[in-house]
Amino acid sequence: MADPTAPVPPRSAHDARSLLLFGGVYGAVVASAMVAALTVHGHDSAASRRYDAAWLLVTAFASALAHGYAHYIAERGPHRRGQALRALAAEWPLVVAMLPTALILAGAGWGWWPADGAEYPAFVFNVGLLFVLGLVSARWAGRRWAIALATGLGDALLGLIVVVANAIIK
């Protein structure tokens, strides 16, 4: 039986990779779902795109805080000083994965490109990100290129499901 007072061992490099991939995939899927949800009613003015970008950032940080806190409390036993902050900081890949989508929406809101249809470049970016993360994770796991490509395509399918759901809802 494990000693409940034993210190929690530090995370390994493998865990850092897992957190990077988890945060990236989760961030891309949540960003796509948020864009789909925010544009479902056809709100595609510049002002609504700025609003959408702001809500996407709020969601990114709230998700990161929730996941970091969940990881912190899920580790049973005594906690070391600063461990809660480290758990929160480890969620940065989730926020970073959502930033390009927020920038796409904000850019449409600032007039850099048309606000109407800005969700489509966001979807394309997120589907591409899911493909790359799936490919990278499979290669890091030592899979052959054919399997890695299939894994990337499978992960990209997650993003495409959100896009199709968006088209059906509209």
Residue pairs with C-beta under 8 A, 6 or more apart in sequence:
4 76
4 77
5 77
5 78
6 77
7 77
7 78
7 80
8 75
8 77
8 79
8 80
8 83
11 19
11 90
17 137
17 140
19 90
19 91
19 93
20 93
21 93
21 133
21 136
21 137
22 93
22 94
23 64
23 91
23 92
23 93
23 94
23 95
23 96
23 97
24 93
24 94
24 96
24 97
24 129
24 133
25 97
25 130
25 133
25 134
25 155
25 158
26 63
26 67
26 94
26 97
27 60
27 63
27 93
27 94
27 95
27 96
27 97
27 98
28 97
28 98
28 126
28 129
28 130
28 133
28 159
29 126
29 130
29 158
29 159
29 162
30 59
30 60
30 63
30 94
30 98
31 56
31 60
31 97
31 98
31 101
31 102
31 122
31 126
32 101
32 122
32 123
32 126
32 127
32 159
32 162
32 163
33 162
34 52
34 55
34 56
34 59
34 101
35 52
35 56
35 101
35 105
35 119
35 122
35 123
35 166
36 119
36 123
36 162
36 163
36 165
36 166
36 169
38 48
38 51
38 52
38 55
38 56
39 52
39 119
39 166
39 170
40 166
40 169
40 170
42 170
43 52
44 115
44 116
44 117
44 118
45 115
46 108
46 109
46 110
46 111
46 115
47 109
48 109
48 115
49 105
49 106
49 108
49 109
49 115
49 118
50 105
50 106
50 109
50 110
51 109
52 105
52 109
53 102
53 103
53 105
53 106
53 109
56 98
56 101
56 102
56 105
57 98
57 99
57 102
59 98
60 94
60 95
60 98
60 99
60 102
61 95
63 91
63 94
64 88
64 91
64 92
64 94
64 95
65 88
65 91
67 91
67 94
68 84
68 87
68 88
68 89
68 90
68 91
69 84
69 87
69 88
71 87
71 90
71 91
72 79
72 83
72 84
72 87
72 88
75 83
75 87
97 129
100 125
100 129
101 122
101 125
101 126
104 118
104 121
104 122
104 125
105 118
105 122
107 113
107 118
108 114
108 115
108 118
109 115
113 121
119 166
123 159
123 162
123 163
123 166
126 159
126 162
127 156
127 159
127 160
127 163
128 156
129 159
130 152
130 155
130 156
130 158
130 159
131 152
131 153
131 155
131 156
132 152
133 152
133 155
134 148
134 151
134 152
134 153
134 154
134 155
134 156
135 148
135 149
135 151
135 152
137 151
138 147
138 148
138 151
138 152
139 145
139 148
143 151
